[in-house]
Amino acid sequence: MNSKKKNFGNVLQKRSRFSLPYYGKDLVKWYYRFVRGPTTKSKENIQYIPKRFALNILDSKKPLTIVFIGDIMELKERDLVIGNGIREFIKNADYVIGNFEGTITNEARLYMDQRHKLQIIDALTSLFQPEQFFLSMANNHSGDFGRSTFRKSIKLLEDSGFTTFGTIDRPFVDIADTIRIIAGTAWSNRPCEYIVNFFDTPRYINPDLFNILYAHWGYELYCYPNKEMVQLAKAYLDDFGAIIGHHSHAPQPVTYEKYNGINKLVGYSLGDFSYGDDYPKNNLENYRYGIILKVQVGEDVKGHMNVGEIIWEFIASHPYENDSFIVEIIDTLPILEKKD
Ligand SMILES: [Fe+2]
């Protein structure tokens, strides 16, 4: 394994006693950002590519269209409503991939948990047909309520038609016999031996398929990846055809790296697909932003599977009628204007 792949904290076993995923300086860094809000530090490292951009020229008559969304966070006892712009963006997709952060349960709340209501299933079903909607469980909240409650939660999702992955039992999903999406997390708030460790993701690569890494990684409320994250992404592009990340609760650039004559997609973080809390009463309103990303994958002129055109938009959740939250497309990201 490339040494650059080892320099990023693995806390699936080693976790903070505060039921946070962080220790030591990562814990200090997290608390500082929680209090101060998001930072645009490291802006010089990476820039966004345009919202509509052709990474490579495809030769496929009908490439697959996959929409990726970020962290599906809970709404603090309220319902999630999907805005019409997002439905329109997603409606011509062949598949949708999202990160289901948390557990559907009525058990008593725990410190820093993510506890979803059953309504989240109706909301996601209204967004896209569950049979082609794949939900990764490889994130820092799958251990919140323990294995037994987690299993009940994924059974509720699967009984509704969704496919879950990112677990030790099902680390990846294959699409149309040509694409493999492998999920892994670098963080966990609590002990969790049943989800895929980020550092184990290369072992699930199938060299005959186009392998996409769907990674729960990075640092919270950073609007740009630091140098180590950029190095890590480059190292993993040795193995993967594309990387799409999440966990930072702030969107980070959609961009690409040139690699042996092709352009490899890197979406550093899609931020939060949904987020509901008592904002604007508290500083958690900074957590409500994300990106939706549409990716065409097909054969290029040399007959290799590759990413063609991508389209992306910023999104935000905000309070809505009947005590719910709605997620909608927005033009610009207010937190990018913030001065550190
Ligand atoms: Fe997370």
Residues whose N, C-alpha, C, O or C-beta is under 5 A from the ligand:
A	BS01	LIG	N139 N140 H247
